[in-house]
Amino acid sequence: MKKLLSSLIVLGLLGLMACETETPANGDRDRNGEDLGGETLATVDGKPVSDRLLAAFVRQYPGFDMDGLQPQQREQLTDHLINLTILSREAERRGIHQEDEIRAAMALERMQTLADALMRKLEEDEPISEDTLREQYEEQYSDSKEYSARHILVEDEDTARDLIAALDEGADFAELAREHSTGPTGERGGDLGWFPAEQMVEPFANAVRAMEAGSFTAEPVQTQFGWHVILLEDTRETEGPAFEEVREQIADNLRQQRVQRYVSELREQAEVER
């Protein structure tokens, strides 16, 4: 809040500068013409500055709400909105709001505000239940293992298969990794250390989960990075994080997935042409 309120000094000066300019005529006072309702905190040339506008301003800053504002903070923020009102009205008087770049920026802001409001409405109408969160927790952290592995990363499948053939004949995995791996772990024999499977990309993680300690992959594993030959050296049991520690992270992930599905559904209904 200190950082937020520190800008009020500058904005206050800007507001004073704007007050010294020509006042628009009565017929040009409220181009937007929208009555927000609510309690009027102040007026500028008859245009109300409402508590609803103040609430919208406060919502931009996480961790603050109208109920938590101290009287001094409320007064300072109201002054800030008065200055914004003066500045925006002066911009309109000068015709700045009709410039193409400004019109586009205002249209974008409107779309973003509406989209954000829609996402909040979806969350209110269909909140993520505690049961769903716990089910996702159990699914995500059911594999309470860590894996110790090495890998050799190469650019093509044929090279990976040649390396597997060499391993079948008794070649040393670490030596092959130092000689052939294009990954950053090659110089240390492909050693990845200990890691949870979910830390790796999905094809690699699935391969590791299916292996037995001491074995290497019979088939090359393809990821977006290339082709892998993997040696699983050992596994160990671990204790996953407590539910409360990851609850919000799980909820955020589920919200993002829901938004992606919703957007996909709407796009299927929309006529989009590029």
C-alpha positions in Angstrom: 0.0 0.0 0.0 3.0 2.3 0.6 4.1 1.8 -2.9 0.6 2.3 -4.2 0.1 5.5 -2.3 3.5 7.0 -3.1 2.3 7.5 -6.7 -0.4 9.9 -5.4 2.0 12.7 -5.0 2.9 12.7 -8.7 -0.7 12.1 -9.7 -1.8 15.0 -7.4 0.6 17.3 -9.3 -0.8 16.1 -12.6 -4.3 16.7 -11.3 -3.4 20.3 -10.4 -1.9 20.8 -13.9 -5.1 19.4 -15.4 -7.2 21.7 -13.3 -5.4 24.7 -14.7 -6.5 23.8 -18.3 -9.8 24.8 -19.9 -12.9 23.3 -18.3 -15.1 21.5 -20.9 -18.5 22.8 -21.6 -21.5 21.3 -19.9 -22.6 19.3 -23.0 -19.2 17.6 -23.1 -18.9 16.7 -19.5 -19.5 13.0 -19.5 -18.6 11.4 -22.9 -18.9 7.9 -21.4 -22.3 8.8 -19.9 -22.4 5.8 -17.6 -23.9 6.2 -14.1 -22.2 3.6 -11.9 -24.6 4.2 -9.0 -23.5 3.7 -5.5 -22.5 6.3 -2.9 -21.0 9.5 -4.4 -17.7 10.2 -2.7 -17.0 13.4 -4.7 -18.0 15.2 -7.9 -15.9 16.8 -10.6 -17.8 19.4 -12.6 -20.9 17.5 -11.6 -19.6 14.1 -12.6 -19.8 11.7 -9.6 -16.9 9.7 -8.3 -18.6 6.7 -6.7 -17.6 4.2 -4.1 -18.1 1.5 -6.8 -15.3 3.1 -8.8 -13.2 3.1 -5.7 -13.9 -0.6 -5.1 -12.9 -1.4 -8.7 -9.7 0.4 -8.2 -8.9 -1.3 -5.0 -9.6 -4.7 -6.5 -6.6 -4.2 -8.8 -4.3 -4.7 -5.9 -4.3 -8.3 -4.4 -4.6 -8.4 -0.6 -6.7 -5.2 -0.3 -10.4 -4.7 -0.2 -12.8 -1.9 0.7 -13.5 -3.2 4.2 -9.8 -3.3 5.0 -9.1 0.3 4.1 -8.2 2.8 6.8 -10.0 6.2 6.7 -6.8 7.9 5.6 -6.2 5.4 2.8 -9.8 5.7 1.6 -9.4 9.5 1.5 -6.1 9.3 -0.4 -7.5 6.8 -2.9 -10.5 9.0 -3.4 -8.2 11.9 -4.2 -6.4 9.7 -6.7 -9.7 8.9 -8.5 -10.5 12.6 -8.6 -7.2 13.3 -10.3 -7.8 10.4 -12.7 -11.2 11.9 -13.5 -9.8 15.3 -14.2 -7.0 13.9 -16.3 -9.3 11.6 -18.3 -11.7 14.4 -19.0 -8.9 16.7 -20.1 -7.7 13.9 -22.5 -11.2 13.7 -23.9 -11.4 17.5 -24.3 -8.3 17.3 -26.4 -9.7 14.4 -28.4 -7.0 12.0 -27.3 -9.7 9.3 -26.8 -10.4 9.3 -30.5 -6.9 8.5 -31.5 -6.6 5.0 -33.1 -4.0 3.7 -30.7 -5.9 4.9 -27.6 -9.2 3.5 -28.9 -7.5 0.1 -29.4 -6.0 0.2 -25.9 -9.4 1.1 -24.4 -11.1 -1.7 -26.3 -8.5 -4.2 -25.2 -8.9 -3.1 -21.6 -12.7 -3.6 -21.9 -12.3 -7.1 -23.3 -9.9 -8.1 -20.6 -12.2 -6.8 -17.9 -15.2 -8.7 -19.3 -13.1 -11.9 -19.7 -11.8 -11.7 -16.2 -15.4 -11.1 -14.9 -16.6 -14.1 -16.8 -13.9 -16.3 -15.3 -14.9 -15.1 -11.8 -18.5 -15.8 -12.6 -17.7 -19.4 -13.7 -15.8 -19.9 -10.4 -18.7 -18.6 -8.4 -21.3 -20.7 -10.3 -19.2 -23.9 -10.2 -16.6 -23.7 -7.3 -14.0 -26.5 -7.2 -15.1 -28.8 -4.4 -12.9 -30.0 -1.6 -13.5 -33.6 -2.8 -12.2 -32.8 -6.2 -9.1 -31.1 -4.8 -8.3 -34.1 -2.6 -8.9 -36.6 -5.5 -6.4 -34.6 -7.6 -4.0 -34.6 -4.7 -4.2 -38.3 -4.4 -3.7 -38.8 -8.1 -0.8 -36.4 -8.4 1.1 -37.5 -5.3 0.2 -41.2 -5.3 3.7 -42.0 -6.7 5.7 -41.3 -3.6 9.0 -42.4 -5.2 12.2 -40.7 -6.3 14.4 -42.2 -9.0 18.1 -42.2 -9.6 18.9 -42.5 -13.3 21.3 -41.8 -16.1 20.4 -41.1 -19.7 22.0 -40.7 -23.1 20.4 -38.1 -25.3 21.0 -38.3 -29.1 19.3 -36.6 -32.1 18.0 -39.7 -34.0 16.4 -43.0 -33.3 19.0 -45.1 -35.1 21.9 -43.8 -33.0 19.8 -44.6 -29.9 19.2 -48.1 -31.1 22.9 -48.6 -31.8 23.7 -47.5 -28.2 21.1 -50.0 -26.8 22.8 -52.7 -28.8 26.2 -51.7 -27.4 24.7 -51.9 -23.9 23.3 -55.4 -24.6 26.9 -56.4 -25.5 28.2 -55.1 -22.1 29.3 -51.6 -22.9 29.6 -49.2 -19.9 26.6 -46.8 -19.8 28.5 -43.9 -18.3 31.3 -44.1 -20.9 28.7 -44.2 -23.7 27.0 -41.1 -22.3 30.3 -39.2 -22.1 31.1 -40.1 -25.7 27.7 -39.7 -27.4 25.2 -37.7 -25.2 24.3 -34.3 -26.5 22.6 -33.3 -23.2 24.3 -31.3 -20.5 24.7 -34.4 -18.3 26.8 -36.2 -20.8 30.1 -35.0 -19.3 29.1 -36.6 -16.0 28.1 -39.9 -17.5 24.5 -39.0 -18.0 23.9 -38.8 -14.3 20.5 -37.1 -13.4 20.7 -37.6 -9.7 17.6 -38.2 -7.6 14.3 -36.8 -9.0 10.5 -37.3 -8.7 9.1 -38.7 -12.0 6.7 -35.7 -12.4 9.7 -33.4 -12.7 10.5 -35.0 -16.1 8.6 -34.6 -19.4 5.8 -37.2 -19.7 7.4 -39.8 -22.0 10.6 -39.9 -19.9 8.6 -40.0 -16.6 6.4 -42.9 -17.9 9.4 -44.9 -19.0 11.2 -44.5 -15.7 8.1 -45.5 -13.7 7.8 -48.7 -15.7 11.5 -49.8 -15.3 13.1 -52.0 -12.7 16.2 -50.8 -10.8 19.4 -51.8 -12.6 17.8 -52.0 -16.1 18.0 -49.8 -19.1 15.4 -49.1 -21.7 15.0 -51.8 -24.4 13.5 -49.2 -26.8 14.5 -45.6 -27.3 12.3 -43.0 -25.6 11.4 -39.9 -27.7 10.7 -36.5 -26.1 10.8 -33.0 -27.6 14.5 -32.9 -26.7 15.5 -35.9 -28.8 15.9 -39.7 -28.2 16.8 -41.0 -24.8 18.4 -44.2 -23.6 17.7 -44.5 -19.9 19.4 -46.5 -17.1 17.4 -46.7 -13.9 20.0 -47.1 -11.1 17.7 -47.1 -8.0 14.4 -46.0 -6.4 13.5 -44.8 -3.0 10.2 -44.1 -1.2 9.5 -40.5 -0.3 6.9 -38.6 1.6 4.8 -36.3 -0.5 3.9 -32.8 0.5 0.9 -32.3 2.9 -2.4 -31.5 1.2 -2.6 -28.0 2.7 0.9 -27.2 1.3 -0.2 -27.8 -2.3 -3.9 -27.1 -2.1 -3.8 -23.7 -3.7 -1.4 -24.9 -6.4 -3.8 -27.8 -7.3 -6.8 -25.4 -7.3 -5.0 -23.0 -9.6 -4.1 -25.8 -12.0 -7.7 -27.1 -12.1 -8.9 -23.5 -12.7 -6.5 -23.2 -15.6 -7.6 -26.5 -17.1 -11.3 -25.5 -16.7 -10.6 -22.1 -18.5 -8.8 -23.9 -21.3 -11.7 -26.3 -21.8 -14.3 -23.5 -21.7 -12.4 -21.4 -24.2 -12.0 -24.4 -26.5 -15.8 -25.0 -26.3 -16.5 -21.4 -27.2 -14.1 -21.4 -30.1 -15.8 -24.4 -31.5 -19.1 -22.5 -31.5 -17.6 -19.3 -32.9 -16.9 -18.6 -36.6 -13.2 -17.7 -36.6 -11.5 -16.8 -39.8 -7.8 -15.7 -40.1 
